[in-house]
Structure formats: C-alpha cells, structure tokens
Amino acid sequence: MRAVSYDQAVGASASAPAAKGPVKTEKVENPYGSTAGAGSGEFHVYRHARAREMARWKEMHANEAEMKAEEDFQRKVEQDAREEAEKTEKRRRKREREKNAKRRKKNMKLGGVGLTEDEQNSPGGDHVEDEFNYTPIAASESKLHTNDLNDNAKDDVNQEEKKEESEAK
C-alpha cells in the first residue's frame, strides 16, 4: 500500500506549483498486522508497541482530564472570590450609609434642626434604629426667624417690666 500526501493525491496545492515527476511514496518502517509472511515473533513486537501506544493515550487522557479539572477549579475559585468581594463591598457601603446617617442625625440634633418634641424631651434620644426627620433649610430658617422674633418680643416685655419696676421705686 502506498502512502500519498493529500496535496499529491489532489494534484498541486493552490499555493505551491505542481511537482513534476512520479508520485513519491513514504516508507513505513514498522508495519504491524497479520500480513502473509509475518514471523511468529512479530506478534509480540506488535503487542508491546500497542501496549506502549495505549499507555501513551491513557496518559494523554489523564493529563487532559487533570488540566480540565484544574481549569474548572481555578474558574470556581475566581468566581467565589469575585462574589465574596462583591458581598464585602456591599456590606462596606451599607456600613458607610449607616455611619453617615448617624453623623447627619447627630449634627442635626446639635443644630436643633428637625427634632420632634419627644426627641427633644427624651433623655436618651440617641436611637440608632430611628431615622431623623428631614426639615428643609428654608423651613428651619423660618423657624429660627420666628424664634428670634419671639425672643425679641420677650426681651421687649422684660425691658418694659424693668422700667415699670424702676418707676415704681
């Protein structure tokens, strides 16, 4: 049987010029099989060569399965790390939001803005689970302005009372 390359069988390849002359065959060094004239020792040579080839194939398949398992493991490790990083980032953002809300509530409480009467009168009004009441700046300024007017009116009344007392003396 002659071994012929594909290019020789179909003629010339598209990129290479056609080779002139007879078709060259490839010599097969170690033919195995049950051809006529094979000696009794050829079967054992064949059996050993086949065993070597089967061991090589088995090792190739084992390596391939090991590499695939390693790739799957690395992919899963990366995915788990990515998911854990996302969860950690989400928890960090939540802690920051809670911290900022607590800070805003404290600052507003110190400024006297947006507090209800219960919160002003309660001795331990620093509850973490309670949210603060937002009062727009314009409303708080008008509240402060009315407080200033009330304070001025009280001052005027106090001054008039002092004048009356001093006149009465």
Summary of the structure (lengths in Angstrom):
residues: 169
radius of gyration: 47.8
end to end distance: 144.0
largest distance: 152.2
contacts: 289
relative contact order: 0.04
helix: 66%
strand: 0%
